Amino acid sequence: MKYRKLGTTNLDVSVICLGTMTFGEQNTQQDGFDQMNYAVERGVNFFDTAELYAVMPRKETYGKTEEIIGNWFIEKKNRDKIILASKIASKADGLEWIRGGADKLGFDKKNMNLAIDESLKRLKTDYIDLYQLHWPERKVPRFGQLDFKYDPNDNNWTAIDEVLSNLNELVKSGKVRYVGLSNETPWGMMKFLQLAKEKNLPRMMSIQNVYSLVNRVFDIANSEVSIAENCGLLAYSPLAGGRLSGKYMGGANPKNARYTLWPRRFSRHHTKRGEVAIEKYFNLAKKYNILPSTFANSFVNGRPFVTSNIIGATSISQLKENIDSIDVVLDDEILREIESVHLFDPNPCV
């Protein structure tokens, strides 16, 4: 395994981070235990979760993922060996089971205190290493959107300096060690970093945004901020929801797979343009005798702004292929061919 510093902290996190959102839905608790055991055996010391999980979000599985991780900590007695990241949910339609749902959600002091205490209870720990804002309260492009649509009435969100002050209280209490962003814009990144510096408040150590061969929107502007400000990317959906593994090619519907279970969800990963690009990348991996999922993850691992690549799986065999990417370095010839495919039709799975 390889390790990189998390922001300006002294924490060395594994370049492969174990994503856990399938625990409690597609995966049983025992499946989750098996995945965490295997990941640790391979040198992974970084787990990512969220209060929202399991996915797909619903009342019956809310918080289940954190519960499974917490049960594993109790069984293994190894909490101190894992760098644990979780997230607080923000405003969104249809999440009425989370603290009143919809507009009642946010990063105000009341929500933060409720969210952290419930997460700690489920995780059976007294601290979270990296506490992230799952998505902005502001109306910004996210989850399949690209263009910013200005809304002059979008003022129902907690001021950034107030959010940082609320996070500061969690840090001072010992419940949180460090903080991070997720699904954030370049302006949002810079504003959080600027206000933290000006007001001596907790610094954002990372940003968790989508990044893959078929969605490189982060390259356009966030990447410069990430490198210049030492706020590295925790890349999620590196396989575009599994599509870059090639398992859905030709209209296949594998058992228990995400798009088989929820064919109308995650549509951002399922576009006609995307299918064309995915086939090209699949053939490129085949040309160089690299498994497609290993190939796609290796590309993400090698990006200069990436701190850690959040991989997810529903089986140990998938997990192995994903983690194996740490031992694969794509040479300049392969990277030129990737760039050729990318420039032909950039970001077909936004």
C-alpha positions as CSV (number, residue, x, y, z in Angstrom):
1,M,0.0,0.0,0.0
2,K,1.0,3.6,-0.5
3,Y,0.2,6.5,1.8
4,R,-0.2,10.2,1.5
5,K,-0.6,13.1,4.0
6,L,-4.2,14.2,4.7
7,G,-4.0,18.0,4.0
8,T,-1.6,19.7,6.4
9,T,-2.2,17.0,9.1
10,N,0.3,14.4,10.3
11,L,-2.0,11.6,9.3
12,D,-0.8,9.2,6.6
13,V,-3.9,7.8,4.8
14,S,-3.8,4.9,2.4
15,V,-4.1,5.9,-1.2
16,I,-6.9,3.4,-1.4
17,C,-9.8,4.3,0.9
18,L,-12.5,1.7,1.6
19,G,-15.9,3.1,0.7
20,T,-18.7,1.5,2.7
21,M,-22.0,2.7,1.4
22,T,-23.2,-0.8,0.3
23,F,-23.0,-2.1,3.9
24,G,-26.5,-2.6,5.1
25,E,-28.1,-2.7,1.7
26,Q,-26.3,-4.7,-1.0
27,N,-24.0,-6.2,1.6
28,T,-24.8,-7.8,4.9
29,Q,-22.9,-7.1,8.1
30,Q,-20.8,-10.2,7.6
31,D,-20.0,-9.1,4.0
32,G,-18.9,-5.7,5.5
33,F,-16.8,-7.4,8.1
34,D,-15.1,-9.5,5.4
35,Q,-14.4,-6.4,3.3
36,M,-13.0,-4.4,6.2
37,N,-10.8,-7.4,7.2
38,Y,-9.5,-7.9,3.7
39,A,-8.9,-4.2,3.1
40,V,-6.8,-3.9,6.4
41,E,-4.8,-7.0,5.4
42,R,-3.9,-5.1,2.2
43,G,-2.7,-2.1,4.1
44,V,-5.8,0.1,3.9
45,N,-6.1,2.3,7.0
46,F,-8.7,4.8,5.7
47,F,-12.5,4.1,5.7
48,D,-15.2,6.5,4.4
49,T,-18.8,6.5,5.5
50,A,-21.8,8.9,6.1
51,E,-24.8,9.2,8.3
52,L,-26.9,8.9,5.1
53,Y,-25.7,5.4,4.3
54,A,-26.7,2.7,3.3
55,V,-27.4,3.6,-0.3
56,M,-29.9,3.8,-1.8
57,P,-31.1,6.1,1.0
58,R,-34.3,5.1,2.8
59,K,-35.6,5.2,6.3
60,E,-35.1,1.5,7.0
61,T,-31.4,1.6,6.2
62,Y,-30.5,5.0,7.5
63,G,-27.3,4.8,9.6
64,K,-26.9,1.1,9.0
65,T,-23.5,1.4,7.5
66,E,-22.1,3.3,10.5
67,E,-23.7,0.7,12.8
68,I,-21.9,-2.1,10.9
69,I,-18.5,-0.3,11.1
70,G,-19.1,0.3,14.8
71,N,-19.9,-3.4,15.4
72,W,-16.6,-4.3,13.6
73,F,-14.7,-1.9,15.8
74,I,-16.1,-3.6,18.9
75,E,-15.2,-7.1,17.6
76,K,-11.7,-6.2,16.3
77,K,-10.8,-3.7,19.1
78,N,-8.8,-1.7,16.5
79,R,-10.4,1.7,16.4
80,D,-7.0,3.4,16.8
81,K,-5.7,1.6,13.7
82,I,-8.3,3.1,11.4
83,I,-8.5,6.7,10.1
84,L,-12.3,7.1,10.0
85,A,-14.2,9.6,7.8
86,S,-17.9,10.3,8.0
87,K,-20.3,13.0,6.7
88,I,-23.2,15.1,7.9
89,A,-26.2,15.3,5.5
90,S,-27.4,18.6,4.1
91,K,-30.6,20.0,2.7
92,A,-32.2,17.7,0.1
93,D,-35.7,16.6,-0.9
94,G,-36.9,13.2,0.2
95,L,-34.8,12.8,3.4
96,E,-37.6,13.3,5.8
97,W,-36.3,10.6,8.2
98,I,-33.1,12.6,8.9
99,R,-33.7,15.2,11.6
100,G,-37.0,16.4,10.1
101,G,-35.8,16.3,6.5
102,A,-35.7,18.7,3.6
103,D,-35.2,22.3,4.6
104,K,-34.7,21.4,8.3
105,L,-31.4,19.8,7.5
106,G,-28.2,22.0,7.4
107,F,-25.0,22.8,9.1
108,D,-26.4,24.9,11.9
109,K,-25.3,24.2,15.5
110,K,-28.4,22.2,16.4
111,N,-28.1,19.9,13.4
112,M,-24.3,19.4,13.8
113,N,-24.6,18.4,17.4
114,L,-27.4,16.0,16.7
115,A,-25.7,14.5,13.7
116,I,-22.3,14.0,15.4
117,D,-23.7,12.5,18.5
118,E,-25.8,10.0,16.6
119,S,-22.9,9.1,14.3
120,L,-20.6,8.5,17.2
121,K,-23.2,6.3,18.9
122,R,-23.7,4.2,15.8
123,L,-19.9,4.0,15.1
124,K,-19.3,3.0,18.8
125,T,-16.4,5.5,19.1
126,D,-15.9,8.8,20.8
127,Y,-14.3,10.6,17.8
128,I,-14.3,10.8,14.0
129,D,-10.9,11.6,12.3
130,L,-12.4,13.4,9.3
131,Y,-15.9,14.9,9.5
132,Q,-17.1,16.1,6.1
133,L,-20.0,18.3,4.9
134,H,-21.7,15.8,2.5
135,W,-22.9,18.5,0.1
136,P,-23.4,22.3,0.3
137,E,-26.5,23.9,1.6
138,R,-26.2,26.3,-1.2
139,K,-27.8,25.6,-4.6
140,V,-24.8,24.5,-6.6
141,P,-24.3,21.8,-9.3
142,R,-24.1,18.3,-7.8
143,F,-25.0,14.7,-8.4
144,G,-25.2,14.8,-12.2
145,Q,-25.5,18.6,-12.7
146,L,-22.8,20.7,-14.3
147,D,-24.0,24.3,-14.9
148,F,-24.4,26.8,-12.0
149,K,-27.9,28.3,-12.1
150,Y,-28.0,31.5,-10.2
151,D,-31.0,31.9,-7.8
152,P,-31.2,35.4,-6.2
153,N,-33.5,33.8,-3.5
154,D,-30.9,31.2,-2.5
155,N,-30.2,32.6,0.9
156,N,-31.4,29.9,3.3
157,W,-28.1,28.5,4.2
158,T,-25.8,28.7,7.2
159,A,-23.0,31.3,6.7
160,I,-19.7,29.7,6.1
161,D,-18.0,31.3,9.0
162,E,-20.8,30.1,11.2
163,V,-20.4,26.5,9.8
164,L,-16.7,26.7,10.7
165,S,-17.4,28.0,14.2
166,N,-19.8,25.1,14.7
167,L,-17.1,22.6,13.5
168,N,-14.6,24.3,15.8
169,E,-16.8,23.5,18.8
170,L,-16.8,19.8,17.7
171,V,-13.0,19.8,17.3
172,K,-12.6,21.5,20.7
173,S,-14.9,18.9,22.3
174,G,-12.7,16.1,20.9
175,K,-15.5,14.5,18.9
176,V,-13.8,15.5,15.6
177,R,-10.1,15.7,14.8
178,Y,-10.2,17.3,11.3
179,V,-12.8,18.5,8.8
180,G,-13.4,18.3,5.1
181,L,-15.7,19.2,2.2
182,S,-17.6,17.1,-0.2
183,N,-19.4,17.9,-3.5
184,E,-18.0,21.4,-3.3
185,T,-17.2,24.0,-5.9
186,P,-13.9,26.0,-6.4
187,W,-15.5,29.1,-4.8
188,G,-16.7,27.1,-1.9
189,M,-13.3,25.5,-1.4
190,M,-11.6,28.9,-1.4
191,K,-14.1,30.6,0.8
192,F,-13.9,27.9,3.5
193,L,-10.1,28.0,3.4
194,Q,-10.0,31.8,3.4
195,L,-12.3,32.3,6.4
196,A,-10.6,29.5,8.3
197,K,-7.3,31.3,8.0
198,E,-8.7,34.8,8.7
199,K,-10.6,33.7,11.8
200,N,-8.4,30.9,13.1
201,L,-11.0,28.3,12.6
202,P,-10.6,24.6,11.5
203,R,-9.0,24.2,8.1
204,M,-10.6,22.0,5.4
205,M,-8.1,19.2,4.9
206,S,-9.8,17.5,1.9
207,I,-12.6,17.6,-0.6
208,Q,-14.6,14.5,-1.6
209,N,-15.9,14.9,-5.2
210,V,-16.7,12.6,-8.0
211,Y,-13.7,11.7,-10.3
212,S,-13.2,9.0,-12.9
213,L,-12.1,8.5,-16.5
214,V,-15.6,9.6,-17.7
215,N,-16.0,12.5,-15.2
216,R,-13.0,14.7,-14.9
217,V,-14.8,17.9,-14.2
218,F,-12.6,18.3,-11.1
219,D,-9.7,18.9,-13.5
220,I,-11.2,22.2,-14.8
221,A,-10.8,24.4,-11.7
222,N,-11.0,22.5,-8.4
223,S,-7.7,20.8,-9.2
224,E,-5.7,24.0,-9.1
225,V,-7.2,24.9,-5.7
226,S,-6.6,21.4,-4.4
227,I,-2.9,21.5,-5.3
228,A,-2.2,25.1,-4.4
229,E,-4.0,25.0,-1.1
230,N,-3.0,21.4,0.0
231,C,-6.6,20.3,0.2
232,G,-6.4,17.0,-1.6
233,L,-9.2,15.1,-3.4
234,L,-10.8,12.1,-2.0
235,A,-12.1,10.8,-5.2
236,Y,-15.5,8.9,-5.2
237,S,-17.1,6.9,-8.0
238,P,-13.8,6.1,-9.6
239,L,-15.6,3.4,-11.6
240,A,-18.6,5.5,-12.5
241,G,-20.8,3.4,-10.3
242,G,-19.2,0.2,-11.6
243,R,-19.6,0.9,-15.3
244,L,-15.9,1.2,-16.0
245,S,-15.5,-2.4,-14.8
246,G,-17.3,-3.4,-18.0
247,K,-19.8,-5.6,-16.2
248,Y,-22.8,-3.7,-17.7
249,M,-21.5,-3.7,-21.3
250,G,-23.9,-5.2,-23.9
251,G,-26.9,-4.5,-21.8
252,A,-25.9,-7.0,-19.1
253,N,-27.6,-6.8,-15.7
254,P,-25.5,-8.6,-13.1
255,K,-27.2,-10.0,-10.0
256,N,-27.3,-7.6,-7.0
257,A,-25.5,-4.9,-9.0
258,R,-26.4,-1.2,-8.5
259,Y,-28.1,-0.6,-11.9
260,T,-29.8,-4.0,-11.8
261,L,-31.4,-3.1,-8.5
262,W,-32.1,0.6,-9.2
263,P,-32.1,1.0,-13.0
264,R,-33.5,4.6,-12.9
265,R,-31.0,5.9,-10.3
266,F,-27.5,7.1,-10.8
267,S,-28.5,8.1,-14.3
268,R,-25.4,10.5,-14.4
269,H,-23.3,7.4,-14.9
270,H,-25.5,5.9,-17.6
271,T,-25.5,8.0,-20.8
272,K,-25.1,7.0,-24.5
273,R,-22.0,9.1,-24.7
274,G,-20.7,7.4,-21.6
275,E,-21.2,4.0,-23.0
276,V,-19.1,4.9,-26.1
277,A,-16.3,6.2,-23.9
278,I,-16.5,3.2,-21.5
279,E,-16.1,0.8,-24.3
280,K,-13.0,2.6,-25.5
281,Y,-11.4,2.5,-22.1
282,F,-12.4,-1.1,-21.7
283,N,-10.6,-1.9,-24.9
284,L,-7.6,0.2,-23.9
285,A,-7.3,-1.8,-20.7
286,K,-7.6,-5.0,-22.6
287,K,-4.8,-3.8,-25.0
288,Y,-2.4,-3.4,-22.1
289,N,-3.6,-6.6,-20.3
290,I,-4.9,-4.8,-17.3
291,L,-8.3,-5.6,-15.7
292,P,-10.7,-2.7,-16.6
293,S,-11.5,-1.8,-12.9
294,T,-7.8,-2.0,-12.0
295,F,-7.0,0.2,-15.0
296,A,-9.6,2.9,-14.2
297,N,-8.6,3.0,-10.5
298,S,-5.0,3.3,-11.3
299,F,-5.6,6.4,-13.4
300,V,-7.4,8.0,-10.4
301,N,-4.6,7.0,-8.0
302,G,-2.0,8.7,-10.2
303,R,-3.6,12.1,-10.4
304,P,-1.4,14.8,-8.7
305,F,-4.3,16.3,-6.6
306,V,-5.6,13.0,-5.3
307,T,-5.0,12.2,-1.6
308,S,-7.0,9.0,-1.6
309,N,-9.3,7.0,-4.0
310,I,-12.5,5.8,-2.4
311,I,-13.2,2.4,-3.9
312,G,-16.4,0.4,-3.2
313,A,-17.3,-3.2,-3.9
314,T,-20.0,-5.8,-3.2
315,S,-17.7,-8.8,-3.3
316,I,-14.1,-9.6,-2.2
317,S,-13.2,-10.3,-5.8
318,Q,-14.2,-6.8,-6.9
319,L,-12.4,-5.4,-3.8
320,K,-9.2,-7.2,-4.8
321,E,-9.3,-5.9,-8.3
322,N,-9.8,-2.3,-7.0
323,I,-7.0,-2.5,-4.4
324,D,-4.7,-4.2,-6.9
325,S,-4.6,-0.8,-8.7
326,I,-2.2,0.5,-6.2
327,D,0.5,-1.7,-7.8
328,V,-0.2,-0.5,-11.3
329,V,1.4,2.6,-12.8
330,L,0.1,3.7,-16.2
331,D,3.0,4.8,-18.4
332,D,3.2,7.9,-20.6
333,E,2.0,5.9,-23.7
334,I,-1.1,4.7,-21.9
335,L,-1.8,8.2,-20.5
336,R,-1.5,9.7,-24.0
337,E,-4.1,7.2,-25.2
338,I,-6.4,8.0,-22.3
339,E,-6.1,11.7,-23.0
340,S,-7.0,11.1,-26.7
341,V,-10.2,9.3,-25.6
342,H,-11.0,12.0,-23.1
343,L,-10.5,15.0,-25.5
344,F,-12.7,13.3,-28.1
345,D,-15.7,13.7,-25.8
346,P,-14.8,15.1,-22.3
347,N,-16.8,14.1,-19.3
348,P,-19.6,12.1,-20.8
349,C,-20.8,10.9,-17.4
350,V,-21.2,14.1,-15.4
